[in-house]
Structure formats: C-alpha cells, structure tokens
Amino acid sequence: MFPILSPFQNEWITFLAFLAGIFFLIGLSEIARSKLKWTPEASRKFVHVLVGVLVMFSPFLFVSNLPPIILAAIFIVVNAVALKSKKFEGMHATDRVSYGTVYFPAAYLLLCLFWWEQPVVFEISLLLMTFADTAAAVAGERAKSPESYTVWRDTKTVQGSVVMFIVSILLIGFGTRVFQGLAHVPPIDLKILLPLSLFVAALVTVAEATSSAGSDNVTIPIVAAVGYDLFLTTAQNGETVILLLWILISFAIANGAMKLDAVSTNGALGAFFMGLFVFGIGGWRFTIPIVVFFVLSSLLSKMGQRRKKALKTVITNGSRRDIVQVFANGGIPMLLAVWWFYQPSQWLYAGYLASVAAATADTWETEIGFFSKWAPRNSVTLAKMESGASGGITLLGTLGGLLGSTVIAAVAYPFLPDPAILKWVIIAGLVGSFIDSFLGATVQGLYQCDECGMTTETASHCNGPISLIRGTGYISNDVVNLLCTLSGGAIVLLMI
C-alpha cells in the first residue's frame, strides 16, 4: 500500500476537505468559462485533468475505501442532476452530447470497489483516463489535416488515436515503475513491462476509439485495470507467448466473420476486442460456445434472407451485426468471463454458458421460426403477428430455441461434464429467450415510417419522419437482447 499522507487524523475531515476541493475546482472552471471566455471543451478538459489528478491522491489520503466510494456516489448524483438541469456548464458543456461527467465518478467508484487493494493498477487506470484520453482529444482537435473515422457514433481522428497509444505506453511504463516504488513492490522486469505497456495501451486505444458520448471515461480505466491484471497473471504463469495466440485467434475470427459479411467493420472490431478478453481469460472453454453462437446464428440468418424478403417482414437490424449488436449479444457473457477471472468457479462458468445459450435460443427462435407455415402469435396476447416482429412466437421457432440452447450446453460438455448443471443451462437459455419475446411484445419500441408506411424496429427509415406505434423509444431490439443474455445468466446462477 502507499504511505498515508493525510493532513488530518480523522478520515472524515479529510473527506470533507477532499469534497470541498473538487467543488472548488468546479468553481474555477465556471470562472474560466465566464470571465476568461474559455470554450466549453477547454473548461471541461480543465476540470477533467484537475479532478483526475486530485482523485489519484485518494490512496495516499484514505486507509479505507469507504470515503472515496461515498465521494464517487455523491458526484454521480450531483453530475447527473447538473447535466440534466444544465448547471455547471464549465464542467459539462461540450460541442457534442456527452455524459462523461457522470461516467467519470462511476469509473472511480468501480476502481474503489474492486481495485483499492491494488493501488498500482488503481493509479495506472486513473492516469490513462486523466491524461492519455485528454491528450488524444487535444491532438485530434489541433491536427492541421485530421484524418477522421467513425467506429460507432462519435467521430475520432487517426492523429488522436496515435497519440492515445503512445501516451498510454509512456504512462503505463513510467507510472508502473513510480507507483511500484511508492508501494514498495518489487519492480516488474523490463521484458514484461514493455509488452504489458503495449498490450494495455492497445486495449485502451480501442476503448477510446469505440466510445460514444463520453463513455470512454468509464471504459478506458476499467479496460486498463482488467487488461493489466490479465497480462500480469499470464506472465506470472509463464504463458506470455499465449498473449500472441489470443490476439491472432481473435483477429482471425473477427476477420473471418467480416469476410463472410456476418459483421460490419466496427462489428469485427467489437468481436476482436471481445474475443481477446474471452479467450484470454478462459481459453477454449469460454471461446468455443460463443464462437458457435456467432457462426451458426449468422449462417441461419443468411439461409433465411430470401424467405424474409418474400414475406415482406418487419424491418429489423439485419443479419450483418454492427458493434452494438455484437456487444448486445456478447457483452454480458464477456462481463461474466471477467467475473470468473477474478473468482473462478463452475457456477460462474455455468452462468456464462446460460447467457450465451439465451442469446442462441433467442436468435434461433427467430431465424428458424421464419420457416414456420403458420403466422407467429404475440407472446402476451396470442394474437397473430407479422412474421419477424419482435415478441412473436411459433412452435417451430420455440423448438429451434430449445435446439440452440442445447447446442451450447453440448459444446460445453467437455468443460463442464455435470449433466445436472448443463440441464439448468439449457432451461435458463430457453427461459431467457421467452423473456426476450415478452419484452419484445410489450416495451420494445416499434415504429411506422410516415413516408412509406413500413413497420420497423429501427428509429429511422426513408430519412424522414417516423412514428412510435408501440412500446418505448428507449427500448430497442439491442436493449432487449442485452436483457435476454442478462436474464439467462442470472437465472442459472439463482437456480444453482
């Protein structure tokens, strides 16, 4: 642990001083914005860096992580309220929509909860969020001939990403040396430190490139922390060479999926990122089930394309998955894999399988259900529905969902040869798909294009006005898929 340098014997007096210090910095940003005529982006970066530096001192000021946790919770609420009411514009105002000021304390909260006992990782993660992210933004803004690209929603620049990568390498390398010295931890050998720096820097650069609306304020530090732990664990086990294998296999799978037109370019990047973590954490036992899901589901979707067009079904997201769809189906399994990394158990592995099984069952119900001779029924009212509309069920589709859930359990049998647990994986996967159908029939948004009259699950069509005819606009098919995989994993963990 770091030496404690608190100016007060009572931690709660230090807590109040810390809280006052952050509000003081926010006040300075307001003065800079109004009196010095700073731009919104300049004042926001000012607060971002100074508050980042301030919270980096928390391990030197507090023995317990309780005061920092409370501090983070306070600012999640304060920043959310201020953002909604448009207060403290020196901290919140930007030239684009951003929730970064809410994500920042959320990331700090997670670091305090899970990495407080690992102060070096804690500090490196905050370093990258505070300085590397800011350096990337400044480089992108000041580039004379910026080369722009868009992975998800926000436009990024090649110059900013290059600076992000280089600055991250330097911060990880030098930061590790400095903080290990302060924590009296034996220094990492340079043969490990250099690839560690490259590995984590690459991860956070991808996290920054794929961010939207300030989400990099939470993805950068958390990805850095998990990636740092993952690399060191592998190195300590003498398996550093496997790191190259993770990268190559993940790249090969993502590239193959893109060539088969199963994913878009940004979807391939998301699949690569996810595969690297999933395979790196759990090897083949985690990789095979999720690869089986993506490959077979994509093939089924391709097989049914002609029939979908002939039936003139409701317009959905299509068979070519983008980055949002990739994480909607695989994000929860990836998080369960990370949880397993820190607390290995067959129960968490079963939860991971059930989450993948739910995604598979849901997808196969839809794709196989298209071949049903009878119209689908609403899963709530049992009224007839258009083929392909969310919330509809058919007997053939339900059998397809059961088959999909069973396939995932079957491919995992060599890694979890307990029939009792695998039975619950199958059940949880199927029930998760039923929950998906229920949500699709009730709360998921369904729209009608005002220009052509086509019914669609997407909030845009014909580049014109569109009307919400059912559900809520906040619940898209991707959100429902995310809840489906979450419910599958939760069910099996609760049942076991």
Backbone torsions as a table, in degrees:
resi	resn	phi	psi	omega
1	MET	NA	159.2	178.4
2	PHE	-77.2	155.8	173.6
3	PRO	-66.5	140.7	-179.1
4	ILE	-86.1	125.0	-176.2
5	LEU	-116.6	22.9	-175.3
6	SER	-61.8	132.8	179.5
7	PRO	-74.3	-11.6	-178.9
8	PHE	-122.6	145.6	178.7
9	GLN	-71.5	-33.2	-179.9
10	ASN	-89.8	121.9	-177.6
11	GLU	-61.8	-28.6	-175.9
12	TRP	-77.1	-25.5	171.5
13	ILE	-69.1	-41.8	175.1
14	THR	-59.8	-39.8	179.1
15	PHE	-59.7	-46.5	-179.7
16	LEU	-64.8	-39.4	178.1
17	ALA	-65.6	-38.9	178.6
18	PHE	-63.2	-45.6	179.2
19	LEU	-61.4	-43.9	179.3
20	ALA	-64.0	-36.6	179.7
21	GLY	-62.8	-40.5	179.5
22	ILE	-66.8	-42.4	178.1
23	PHE	-65.1	-33.0	176.6
24	PHE	-62.8	-42.7	178.5
25	LEU	-64.9	-38.4	177.0
26	ILE	-63.3	-40.7	177.0
27	GLY	-61.8	-40.3	177.4
28	LEU	-61.1	-38.6	179.8
29	SER	-65.6	-35.0	177.7
30	GLU	-66.6	-40.2	178.4
31	ILE	-65.1	-44.1	-179.9
32	ALA	-62.0	-38.5	-178.1
33	ARG	-69.9	-45.0	-174.2
34	SER	-84.4	-40.2	-175.8
35	LYS	-89.1	-42.2	-176.8
36	LEU	-92.3	-2.1	177.3
37	LYS	61.3	37.9	176.3
38	TRP	-68.2	151.2	175.8
39	THR	-72.8	159.4	177.9
40	PRO	-56.4	-41.5	-178.9
41	GLU	-66.2	-38.1	-178.9
42	ALA	-66.4	-45.0	-179.7
43	SER	-67.9	-35.3	178.5
44	ARG	-65.7	-43.0	178.7
45	LYS	-64.4	-36.1	177.6
46	PHE	-57.9	-48.0	179.5
47	VAL	-67.3	-42.7	-177.6
48	HIS	-56.6	-47.8	-177.1
49	VAL	-71.1	-47.3	-176.2
50	LEU	-66.9	-40.7	177.6
51	VAL	-68.6	-37.3	176.6
52	GLY	-59.4	-44.4	178.2
53	VAL	-64.1	-41.1	-178.4
54	LEU	-62.9	-46.4	-177.8
55	VAL	-70.6	-20.4	175.4
56	MET	-66.2	-20.0	178.2
57	PHE	-82.2	-9.3	-174.7
58	SER	-58.0	-37.7	176.9
59	PRO	-66.7	-19.1	177.4
60	PHE	-88.3	-12.4	-175.3
61	LEU	-108.5	-25.0	-175.0
62	PHE	-125.2	135.5	173.5
63	VAL	-80.3	-45.5	179.6
64	SER	-89.8	150.9	176.4
65	ASN	-87.4	0.3	-178.2
66	LEU	-64.5	-48.3	178.2
67	PRO	-59.0	-45.0	176.7
68	PRO	-62.8	-35.0	178.2
69	ILE	-62.8	-45.4	178.8
70	ILE	-63.8	-41.3	178.4
71	LEU	-58.8	-46.1	179.4
72	ALA	-62.0	-43.7	-179.5
73	ALA	-62.4	-40.1	179.2
74	ILE	-60.2	-45.5	-175.0
75	PHE	-78.4	-20.7	171.2
76	ILE	-62.7	-45.4	-179.7
77	VAL	-69.5	-49.5	-178.0
78	VAL	-58.8	-46.4	-177.9
79	ASN	-68.3	-35.9	177.8
80	ALA	-65.0	-43.5	179.1
81	VAL	-66.0	-44.8	-180.0
82	ALA	-62.6	-39.2	179.7
83	LEU	-64.6	-42.9	-179.1
84	LYS	-69.2	-37.2	-178.1
85	SER	-90.8	-0.4	179.4
86	LYS	61.3	38.6	174.0
87	LYS	-95.2	164.6	-179.5
88	PHE	50.8	55.0	-176.1
89	GLU	-64.2	-23.2	176.7
90	GLY	-63.9	-22.8	179.1
91	MET	-98.6	-33.8	-171.6
92	HIS	-101.9	-32.5	-171.5
93	ALA	-64.3	130.1	176.5
94	THR	-140.9	170.9	177.5
95	ASP	-82.1	2.3	-179.4
96	ARG	-145.0	167.7	177.0
97	VAL	-71.5	126.5	-178.7
98	SER	-148.7	138.5	174.6
99	TYR	-113.8	25.0	-175.4
100	GLY	-59.3	-33.5	-178.8
101	THR	-71.0	-18.9	174.1
102	VAL	-88.4	-38.4	178.5
103	TYR	-65.2	-33.1	-178.0
104	PHE	-57.9	-58.6	178.9
105	PRO	-65.4	-26.5	176.5
106	ALA	-64.1	-42.7	177.1
107	ALA	-65.0	-42.3	178.1
108	TYR	-60.9	-39.7	177.9
109	LEU	-61.8	-46.4	-179.8
110	LEU	-63.1	-41.1	178.7
111	LEU	-64.5	-40.3	178.4
112	CYS	-66.7	-34.6	-178.5
113	LEU	-74.2	-40.7	-168.6
114	PHE	-114.8	-15.9	-177.8
115	TRP	-125.7	14.7	-179.5
116	TRP	-62.0	-35.5	-179.8
117	GLU	-81.0	-0.9	175.9
118	GLN	-121.2	73.2	-171.1
119	PRO	-60.2	-31.7	179.7
120	VAL	-65.8	-46.5	178.2
121	VAL	-63.4	-41.8	178.5
122	PHE	-54.9	-49.7	-175.9
123	GLU	-71.4	-40.9	178.9
124	ILE	-60.3	-42.0	-179.5
125	SER	-62.3	-42.6	178.5
126	LEU	-70.0	-35.3	176.4
127	LEU	-56.9	-46.8	-177.1
128	LEU	-66.9	-41.9	179.2
129	MET	-66.0	-38.0	-174.5
130	THR	-76.9	-47.4	-171.2
131	PHE	-105.5	-45.2	-177.4
132	ALA	-65.5	-43.6	179.7
133	ASP	-62.4	-43.5	179.2
134	THR	-65.4	-42.1	179.0
135	ALA	-60.8	-39.3	178.9
136	ALA	-63.7	-42.5	-179.7
137	ALA	-65.1	-43.7	-179.8
138	VAL	-64.6	-42.9	179.7
139	ALA	-61.9	-41.7	179.0
140	GLY	-65.1	-38.4	-178.3
141	GLU	-72.3	-34.0	-173.9
142	ARG	-96.1	-1.9	178.7
143	ALA	-63.4	131.4	-177.9
144	LYS	-68.4	-39.0	177.7
145	SER	-129.2	75.2	-175.0
146	PRO	-65.4	134.4	175.3
147	GLU	-98.3	102.7	-172.4
148	SER	-89.0	152.8	173.6
149	TYR	-153.2	156.6	179.5
150	THR	-129.7	118.1	177.6
151	VAL	-89.3	-46.2	-179.0
152	TRP	-120.5	-92.3	-179.3
153	ARG	-115.9	-44.8	-177.2
154	ASP	-78.4	140.9	177.2
155	THR	-81.6	130.9	178.5
156	LYS	-116.3	172.1	176.9
157	THR	-123.4	148.9	177.0
158	VAL	-61.6	-40.4	179.7
159	GLN	-60.7	-42.8	179.3
160	GLY	-64.3	-40.2	-179.6
161	SER	-67.6	-38.2	178.3
162	VAL	-64.2	-44.8	178.2
163	VAL	-63.6	-40.0	177.5
164	MET	-57.2	-45.8	-177.9
165	PHE	-65.7	-47.2	-177.1
166	ILE	-67.0	-47.4	-179.7
167	VAL	-63.2	-37.3	178.9
168	SER	-63.6	-42.7	178.1
169	ILE	-57.9	-46.8	-178.3
170	LEU	-65.0	-43.9	-178.9
171	LEU	-65.3	-41.0	-179.7
172	ILE	-67.5	-45.3	-178.2
173	GLY	-64.8	-56.4	-178.4
174	PHE	-71.3	-37.7	179.7
175	GLY	-62.6	-40.3	178.9
176	THR	-61.6	-44.6	179.3
177	ARG	-61.6	-46.7	-177.0
178	VAL	-65.7	-49.2	-175.0
179	PHE	-73.2	-30.6	174.1
180	GLN	-65.4	-37.4	176.4
181	GLY	-64.5	-42.7	179.4
182	LEU	-67.0	-31.7	-179.8
183	ALA	-90.2	2.3	-179.2
184	HIS	56.7	42.4	177.4
185	VAL	-102.8	136.8	177.7
186	PRO	-55.7	133.1	-176.4
187	PRO	-65.2	146.3	176.8
188	ILE	-72.4	139.0	177.1
189	ASP	-60.7	141.4	-177.7
190	LEU	-58.0	-30.6	179.6
191	LYS	-66.8	-21.2	176.2
192	ILE	-98.1	-38.1	-176.2
193	LEU	-62.4	-41.2	-178.2
194	LEU	-64.5	-52.9	177.5
195	PRO	-65.3	-30.4	175.4
196	LEU	-60.1	-46.4	-179.2
197	SER	-63.0	-42.4	179.5
198	LEU	-65.0	-43.3	-177.6
199	PHE	-63.2	-52.2	-178.0
200	VAL	-67.7	-38.3	178.7
201	ALA	-61.3	-40.1	177.9
202	ALA	-64.5	-41.1	-179.9
203	LEU	-62.6	-47.7	-176.7
204	VAL	-71.4	-27.2	175.9
205	THR	-66.6	-41.3	175.4
206	VAL	-65.7	-41.1	179.0
207	ALA	-60.7	-39.7	179.1
208	GLU	-70.3	-40.1	-177.8
209	ALA	-66.6	-32.0	-176.6
210	THR	-96.2	8.1	-177.0
211	SER	-78.9	163.9	177.7
212	SER	-149.9	137.5	175.3
213	ALA	55.4	38.9	176.0
214	GLY	83.6	9.1	-177.9
215	SER	-66.9	-15.9	178.1
216	ASP	-65.5	-17.6	176.7
217	ASN	-67.3	-17.4	175.5
218	VAL	-111.4	-35.0	-177.7
219	THR	-72.0	-38.4	-178.5
220	ILE	-60.6	-54.7	-178.2
221	PRO	-65.9	-37.0	-177.5
222	ILE	-74.2	-41.4	175.7
223	VAL	-62.5	-39.5	178.4
224	ALA	-62.4	-44.7	-177.8
225	ALA	-64.5	-47.2	-179.4
226	VAL	-67.2	-44.0	179.4
227	GLY	-62.2	-39.8	178.4
228	TYR	-61.9	-49.1	179.3
229	ASP	-62.7	-41.9	-176.5
230	LEU	-63.9	-44.9	-179.1
231	PHE	-65.7	-45.3	-178.2
232	LEU	-64.7	-37.3	178.0
233	THR	-62.9	-43.1	178.4
234	THR	-64.4	-43.6	-179.7
235	ALA	-64.0	-40.9	-179.8
236	GLN	-66.1	-27.9	178.1
237	ASN	-86.8	5.7	179.6
238	GLY	69.4	28.9	-175.4
239	GLU	-118.6	31.1	-177.4
240	THR	-59.1	-33.4	-179.7
241	VAL	-61.9	-29.0	-179.4
242	ILE	-63.7	-25.5	178.2
243	LEU	-54.9	-45.1	178.5
244	LEU	-62.3	-38.0	178.8
245	LEU	-64.2	-42.4	177.4
246	TRP	-54.5	-50.6	-174.6
247	ILE	-63.8	-45.7	-177.8
248	LEU	-64.4	-44.9	-179.1
249	ILE	-65.9	-44.4	179.8
250	SER	-61.6	-41.8	179.6
251	PHE	-65.5	-42.5	-178.5
252	ALA	-63.4	-43.2	-180.0
253	ILE	-65.1	-46.7	-179.0
254	ALA	-64.5	-42.4	179.8
255	ASN	-65.8	-40.0	177.6
256	GLY	-63.8	-40.6	178.4
257	ALA	-63.6	-37.8	179.8
258	MET	-68.9	-40.6	179.4
259	LYS	-65.6	-31.3	177.2
260	LEU	-81.1	1.4	-179.4
261	ASP	63.7	26.2	177.6
262	ALA	-83.4	-24.6	178.2
263	VAL	-136.3	155.5	173.9
264	SER	-78.7	179.2	179.5
265	THR	-62.0	-46.7	179.1
266	ASN	-71.4	-27.6	174.7
267	GLY	-66.2	-37.0	177.3
268	ALA	-65.6	-38.5	178.0
269	LEU	-64.8	-42.3	177.4
270	GLY	-63.8	-40.2	178.6
271	ALA	-65.7	-38.9	177.1
272	PHE	-62.7	-46.8	-179.9
273	PHE	-60.9	-45.8	179.9
274	MET	-66.9	-44.0	-179.4
275	GLY	-62.5	-36.9	179.9
276	LEU	-61.2	-43.6	178.9
277	PHE	-70.7	-47.1	-175.8
278	VAL	-64.0	-48.2	179.9
279	PHE	-70.3	-39.2	179.7
280	GLY	-63.2	-34.3	-178.8
281	ILE	-80.5	-49.0	-170.2
282	GLY	-119.5	3.2	178.7
283	GLY	64.3	-149.9	-174.7
284	TRP	-67.0	-30.2	-177.7
285	ARG	-61.8	-30.6	177.6
286	PHE	-92.9	-31.6	-173.5
287	THR	-76.0	-44.6	-174.8
288	ILE	-57.0	-48.8	-178.9
289	PRO	-59.1	-42.8	-175.3
290	ILE	-75.7	-30.4	175.5
291	VAL	-68.8	-41.1	176.4
292	VAL	-58.3	-43.3	178.3
293	PHE	-59.3	-53.6	-175.6
294	PHE	-64.9	-43.1	-176.0
295	VAL	-68.8	-53.5	-177.1
296	LEU	-67.6	-36.1	178.5
297	SER	-65.9	-39.8	178.4
298	SER	-65.6	-39.8	178.3
299	LEU	-64.3	-42.6	177.8
300	LEU	-61.5	-41.4	-179.6
301	SER	-64.1	-39.8	178.1
302	LYS	-64.5	-40.6	-178.5
303	MET	-62.0	-32.2	-174.9
304	GLY	-94.4	4.8	-175.4
305	GLN	-61.8	-43.5	-178.9
306	ARG	-62.0	-43.6	-179.1
307	ARG	-65.7	-37.4	178.7
308	LYS	-61.1	-43.2	-180.0
309	LYS	-66.6	-38.7	-178.9
310	ALA	-66.4	-35.7	-178.8
311	LEU	-80.7	-10.8	-176.8
312	LYS	52.2	55.3	-175.2
313	THR	-73.4	172.5	173.2
314	VAL	-58.1	136.9	-178.9
315	ILE	-73.2	123.6	178.6
316	THR	-115.1	-167.5	-177.8
317	ASN	-71.3	-16.5	178.8
318	GLY	91.8	175.1	-174.7
319	SER	-85.6	-16.8	-178.9
320	ARG	-88.0	106.5	-172.7
321	ARG	-79.1	132.6	172.8
322	ASP	-94.8	-176.4	-174.3
323	ILE	-62.7	-33.9	179.3
324	VAL	-67.3	-43.6	179.2
325	GLN	-66.3	-36.8	178.2
326	VAL	-60.9	-46.3	-179.1
327	PHE	-78.0	-25.3	175.9
328	ALA	-64.0	-35.7	179.8
329	ASN	-91.9	-31.6	-174.6
330	GLY	-111.9	-5.6	-177.6
331	GLY	-64.3	-46.1	179.8
332	ILE	-65.4	-46.1	174.2
333	PRO	-56.0	-39.2	179.1
334	MET	-64.2	-42.0	179.0
335	LEU	-65.5	-37.1	176.7
336	LEU	-67.2	-33.9	176.0
337	ALA	-65.9	-40.1	177.5
338	VAL	-64.2	-42.8	177.2
339	TRP	-59.0	-44.2	178.7
340	TRP	-61.7	-35.4	179.7
341	PHE	-58.8	-39.4	-179.0
342	TYR	-87.7	-25.3	179.5
343	GLN	-138.9	74.6	-176.7
344	PRO	-61.1	132.0	175.2
345	SER	-163.9	154.4	178.6
346	GLN	-68.4	-23.8	-180.0
347	TRP	-69.2	-43.2	178.2
348	LEU	-67.8	-35.6	176.8
349	TYR	-64.4	-39.4	176.6
350	ALA	-63.8	-38.4	176.3
351	GLY	-63.0	-40.2	176.3
352	TYR	-60.3	-48.0	179.9
353	LEU	-61.0	-41.6	-179.0
354	ALA	-65.3	-35.8	178.1
355	SER	-64.5	-44.1	176.9
356	VAL	-66.7	-39.1	179.6
357	ALA	-62.7	-37.9	178.7
358	ALA	-64.8	-43.2	178.1
359	ALA	-62.7	-40.4	-179.6
360	THR	-67.6	-46.9	179.9
361	ALA	-59.5	-43.8	-179.6
362	ASP	-62.3	-47.1	-178.6
363	THR	-65.9	-43.6	-178.2
364	TRP	-69.8	-33.3	175.0
365	GLU	-58.5	-43.6	-179.0
366	THR	-68.7	-50.9	-173.6
367	GLU	-68.4	-42.1	179.2
368	ILE	-75.6	-32.3	178.9
369	GLY	-62.4	-23.8	177.9
370	PHE	-61.6	-24.6	-177.2
371	PHE	-89.7	3.5	179.0
372	SER	-69.6	141.3	178.6
373	LYS	-77.2	-17.4	-177.5
374	TRP	-108.2	148.1	-178.8
375	ALA	-65.6	144.8	178.3
376	PRO	-67.6	155.3	177.7
377	ARG	-110.2	145.4	175.5
378	ASN	-61.3	129.5	-175.2
379	SER	-67.5	-12.5	179.4
380	VAL	-106.4	-50.9	-174.9
381	THR	-96.1	-13.9	-176.7
382	LEU	66.9	11.3	176.0
383	ALA	-73.2	153.1	178.6
384	LYS	-65.4	145.2	-178.1
385	MET	-131.0	163.7	173.2
386	GLU	-67.9	144.1	178.4
387	SER	-64.2	130.7	178.7
388	GLY	96.8	-11.8	-179.4
389	ALA	-73.2	139.9	178.7
390	SER	-63.7	141.0	179.4
391	GLY	98.1	-8.1	179.5
392	GLY	-88.5	149.4	178.9
393	ILE	-133.7	148.9	172.9
394	THR	-135.7	159.5	178.3
395	LEU	-64.0	-43.2	-180.0
396	LEU	-63.3	-42.4	179.7
397	GLY	-64.0	-40.6	179.1
398	THR	-63.2	-41.5	176.1
399	LEU	-63.7	-36.7	176.5
400	GLY	-63.9	-39.1	177.0
401	GLY	-63.9	-42.2	177.2
402	LEU	-61.8	-40.4	177.9
403	LEU	-62.7	-44.6	-179.7
404	GLY	-61.8	-45.2	179.0
405	SER	-63.1	-38.7	179.7
406	THR	-67.6	-38.2	178.9
407	VAL	-60.5	-42.6	179.7
408	ILE	-63.8	-42.6	177.8
409	ALA	-64.3	-36.9	-177.5
410	ALA	-67.3	-42.9	-178.2
411	VAL	-71.6	-18.8	178.5
412	ALA	-91.2	-4.9	-176.3
413	TYR	-56.3	-41.7	179.2
414	PRO	-61.7	-23.3	-176.4
415	PHE	-99.8	-18.5	179.6
416	LEU	-143.3	72.0	-171.7
417	PRO	-79.0	45.8	177.8
418	ASP	-114.3	103.2	-177.0
419	PRO	-54.9	-34.0	-178.3
420	ALA	-64.4	-43.2	-179.8
421	ILE	-71.2	-41.5	-179.9
422	LEU	-64.5	-30.9	176.2
423	LYS	-61.1	-42.6	179.8
424	TRP	-69.0	-31.1	176.5
425	VAL	-62.5	-44.8	179.7
426	ILE	-63.5	-46.6	-178.7
427	ILE	-63.2	-46.9	-178.2
428	ALA	-63.0	-38.4	178.3
429	GLY	-62.6	-43.5	-179.7
430	LEU	-68.4	-42.6	178.7
431	VAL	-63.6	-38.8	176.7
432	GLY	-58.7	-39.1	178.5
433	SER	-68.9	-33.1	175.6
434	PHE	-65.7	-39.5	177.2
435	ILE	-62.7	-39.6	175.9
436	ASP	-58.3	-45.6	179.8
437	SER	-63.5	-40.3	179.2
438	PHE	-62.9	-46.4	179.4
439	LEU	-65.3	-37.2	179.1
440	GLY	-64.9	-29.7	-178.4
441	ALA	-88.1	-12.4	-173.6
442	THR	-117.7	-61.7	-170.4
443	VAL	-103.7	-16.4	-178.8
444	GLN	-67.7	138.7	-178.7
445	GLY	-69.8	135.0	174.7
446	LEU	-128.6	133.2	-172.4
447	TYR	-122.1	162.7	173.2
448	GLN	-131.3	127.8	-179.1
449	CYS	-70.6	125.8	-178.7
450	ASP	-70.3	-18.5	-176.9
451	GLU	-89.7	-47.6	-176.3
452	CYS	-109.4	-10.4	178.0
453	GLY	81.0	2.1	-179.3
454	MET	-70.4	139.7	175.1
455	THR	-85.5	133.7	-175.7
456	THR	-144.4	152.5	177.0
457	GLU	-94.8	-2.3	177.9
458	THR	-100.5	150.8	-173.5
459	ALA	-84.0	16.4	177.2
460	SER	-148.6	144.6	178.2
461	HIS	-166.4	138.0	179.2
462	CYS	60.1	14.4	179.9
463	ASN	55.2	30.1	-179.2
464	GLY	-133.0	-169.3	-179.0
465	PRO	-64.6	148.5	-178.1
466	ILE	-142.0	145.2	-174.7
467	SER	-114.9	136.5	175.0
468	LEU	-79.4	119.9	-176.9
469	ILE	-109.0	-10.0	178.4
470	ARG	-161.9	148.4	175.2
471	GLY	76.5	-155.6	-179.5
472	THR	-126.8	145.4	-177.5
473	GLY	-66.6	-18.4	-179.2
474	TYR	-79.9	-17.1	-177.1
475	ILE	-105.9	99.9	178.0
476	SER	-95.0	175.8	177.5
477	ASN	-62.1	-33.0	178.3
478	ASP	-67.0	-39.0	177.5
479	VAL	-64.9	-41.8	178.8
480	VAL	-63.1	-41.5	177.6
481	ASN	-62.6	-39.3	177.8
482	LEU	-62.0	-44.0	179.4
483	LEU	-67.7	-31.4	177.1
484	CYS	-62.5	-49.9	-179.1
485	THR	-67.5	-34.7	177.3
486	LEU	-64.6	-43.5	-179.1
487	SER	-66.7	-37.9	178.2
488	GLY	-59.6	-48.8	178.4
489	GLY	-64.5	-41.8	-178.8
490	ALA	-65.3	-40.3	-178.5
491	ILE	-61.0	-48.2	-176.4
492	VAL	-68.3	-34.5	177.8
493	LEU	-67.7	-39.5	178.9
494	LEU	-68.8	-41.6	-177.6
495	MET	-68.8	-41.6	-179.1
496	ILE	-72.8	NA	NA
